[in-house]
Amino acid sequence: MTSSNSEIEINNISPNEIVGGVGKVLTIEGIGFNNIQGDSYISFKQESGEYMDEIESKKIKYIFWSNNSIKIEMPCAYSGEVKICVNGLEFFSEKKIYVKANLGYTNLNPLQYCHLINQNGKGGYTWSIHTSLWNIPEARIAIEEVIQEFREDTGVNFILEENPTDAEIDLNNNINLITLDPTLNCPGHFFNKYWDFPMDLYNFRYTQTMIIHFSDKEQWYFGKGKIPEGKSKFRYVLLHELCHSVGLGHVNEEGQTMFHTVTMLPSNNWSYRDRITEEEKIAILHFINNSQNFTFSPNGILPLKKIDEIV
Ligand SMILES: [Zn+2]
């Protein structure tokens, strides 16, 4: 006699490499899913190491559910086994899903994101370099080049202020700041201030001010390419933080800029790379496109402009 529970199995996931949070469809095939979803759900590993809980899992957009095939919109997730919960019992896929990039959202279904806007009246955002970095010529060149390359790769309308600033690390200054920070206890970090406007189903959110700060305790290497022994690559950490500024979250996929650690091993195995990956580009372009095309306009804010529209 066989228990009916043992007849639940996930035996195929396609595609097995995916970008989370951009509306990509994931197909999960197997047996014993039941013909109606009812109280059942799919769940994925999160950055915390835990799986999405039942409430969050049920927010996923379920496009199709049958006894042997399920289609969903892929949420943000860490690579790992896919979990299915049927009639209160949990089962895990044999094969893993590999999530190469994640675009963070403010609402999972329907997908809503934080927006970048035309904040500086020139189409986007102006970043200021603090004197702590400005006075290191190699650091200044690194920031200028990384932002230029990031613009080319993503189309994001970021420009640099022509003069340095002595501004404090304070989002209320409304200065988008790139600075060293003697109090920071990790190599680099991004944080922002945003506004939420309530709409019928969800909030409309946009970024007001952003800060990228770097530890002054790291042995920074400001050059391109391979990292000298014992150093941390400033350009790579900056690239990682810039990816956060355009909506990307972390992944646990080695080789990606958004891998959750940015210095030492294993990141040093791929942080010789100076540009974002193709998967990151897919996620960022989705975010930028969304920021360029919103029509809701609280307080008269305007969408991010396309770089080629700026004269
Ligand atoms: Zn990060």
Boltz pocket constraint, residues with backbone or C-beta under 6 A from the ligand:
constraints:
  - pocket:
      binder: B
      contacts: [[A, 240], [A, 244], [A, 250], [A, 259], [A, 260]]
      max_distance: 6.0
